[in-house]
Amino acid sequence: MAGLGRGCLIAFEGLDGLGKSTQLERLRDWLLARGYAVTAVREPGGTALGESIRTLLLTAEAEPTPMAEALLFAAARAELLARVVRPRLTAGDIVLMDRYLESSVAYQGYGAEVGPDAVMALNQIATGGLLPSLTLLFSGRGFAERPKDRIEERPPAFRDRVREGYARLADEFPHIQIVEADRPPEDVAAHIRRIVEPYLEPKGEARG
């Protein structure tokens, strides 16, 4: 498994509106109840610089070029890893990330047509080559009625390219596992726990 020290990095990925953030919170609470140290972060964000970049990227007032967008995501990611993720992995935490580098490859590489190889190369620099131990890739129709940010408002062809990008990544990288999200939330949460358990170090004090 990829990671630093005793830590474990788990990323939540997929198209918007599939319940990723809700399921991340459920997994965090389950892990905490079992005695694990957990850090949960979102991308872009998690630092002062990252939150500023998030506002810039997701508001309608800002419309960077596709390459500039990819660079901004990578900058926020590099800052988050340096200030939060790597230190917590070294300390032995399980780090749960609401999006990671696969989002950039799918959204900017395929969706915005910057090119997956170019975006992956950029993120090799931003992340120092740190891949997740596990990526949970959510698949499904999503929720039609929800507020949309600037990226989510792009045309259906963009979403189709993003979906194709995620499918190609899942075929290429064995650490990516599919989570079918079009099920009751409790069923999805139980499925995620079954996927995650083999990645966890035993905890003698853990319960249930």
N, C-alpha and C positions, 0 to 999 in steps of 0.2 A: 504494500500500500504506500502511496505517496504521502509525504508529510514531514514534519520536523520533530525530533525527539519522540516523546510519547504521544504527541497530539495527533488529532485526526481531523481532516478538513472535509466537510460534506457540503456540497453545493446544491441548491434548488434551482432548476432551470425549466424553461418552456415558454410558450406564448403567454401573453398577459390574460388575466381573468380565469385562471385555472385553479385558484386556491392555494398557490405556492406559499404565500406569506402565512396564511392560516395554518397550513400543515407544518411549516417550520416552527411556529409557536407551539403547536401540539407536541412535536418531537422534542423541542427544548424542555417543555414542562415534564415530559415523560423521563428524559435523561436526568434532569435535576432530581426528580423523585427517586431515582435509582442511585443517586450519590455521585454522579459525574459532574465535573466542572465544565460548564458550557459557556461559550461566548457566541452571541448571535449578532450578525451585522448584515447591512444591506448595501447593494451597489446600484448606482454610485452613491456614496455617502459614508457614514461611519467616522468621519473626521471633519474638522471645520472646513478644510479645503474641499473634501469630497462632497459635503452638503452644498457648498457654494456651486460646485460644478454640476451637481444634480439639478439645482434650480435653473441654472443656465441651460442645461440640456433638455429639460422636460417642459419648459414653458413655451408658449406659442410665440413669444416675442423674439426668441433666439432661433435662428435657422442656419447652423454651421454647414459647411460643405461636408460630404460624407467622410472624407479623410480627416478633416478637422474634428468631426464628431468621434471618430475612432480614436484619435489622439487624446481627446478630452476624457473619454472613458478609461483609456489606459493610464492617464495621469492620476485620475481618482483612484484607480486600482493600485498603482504603485504606492501611493500615499497610505492607503488603507493597510496594505500588506506590511509596510515598514513600521507603521505606528501601532497597529492593533493585531493583525493576524499572525505574523511571524512570532512576536513575543508571546502571544497566548498559546500557540502551538508548542513553542519551546517549553512553556510552563506545564504542558501536558493537557491543555483544554481540548475538548471537542469544539471545533469552530463550525458554526452553521452559517452559510452565506446565502442570502437571498440574491441570487445571480452571481456569476463569476465570468471567467474568460470565455466560456462557451457562448454566453450571450453576445459578446462582441463579434465572435466569428459568425454566429447565425444572423444577427441583426445588421451589423456593418459589413461583414465579409460577404454574406449572401444577400441579405435584404437590400442593403444600400449599394451593393455591387462594387465595394472596394476591392474585393477578392479575398477569399478565405486564407490563402497563403500569406498575403501581406498582413492581414490582421493577426494571424497566429504569430508571425515573426515579430510584430510589434509587441505583442503580449508576452512573448518569451523574454523580452527585455524588461517589460513592466513587472513581471512576476518572478523573474529569476528562474524560470522553468518550473515553478511550483504548480503541479497538477493536484486536483482534489483526490483524496482517498476514494471518494464516491461522489458521483453526480446523480441526483434524482431528476430525471427528465419527465416533466408532466406532459401528458398527451390527452387531448380531448377537444370538445367544441368550445368550452369556455362559457362565460356569462355575457349575454348580450347587453344587459342594462347595467352599466357602470360608467363612472367618469373616465374620460380618456385624456392622456397627456399628448404632447406633440408627436411622439413617435407612434403611439397607438392609433393616431388619426390618419396614418398613411393608408394608401389604397389597398384593396384586397390582394393585388399582385405582389405587394411588398410582403404581406403576411405569408403568402404562398411560398415565396423565396426563403423566408425565415424558417418556415416549417420544413422545407426541403433541406436547409442547412443543418437543422437539428437532427434530421434523420440520417444525414451523411456522417455527422459526428458520432452518433450512436453506433453506426456500423464500424467506425474506425477505432473508437476508444472503448476498451472493455470495462473501464471504470464507470461508464454511463449506463444506468439502468432505467427502464421505462416504468413510469407510474401512470396507470390509467385513471384519469381524474374524474371521469363521468360516472361516478359512483357516490353513494352516501359518504359524507366526510369521515364517519367512524370507520368505514371499510377501508378508505384510502389510508387513514392513519395507522390502522392495524397492518396493512400491507407494507407501509414504510417501516414500521418497527421490525417486521420480519426481515426486510432487506438490510437494515442497519445493524442488527444484533451481531452478525459475524465480524463486524469491524470494531467491536468494543472489547476493551480489556476487561477481564472479570473483575467485579467489585464484590468483595466479601460481604460488605454491608448492604449491598443492593437488595431492594425488596421488589417482588412482583414484577 
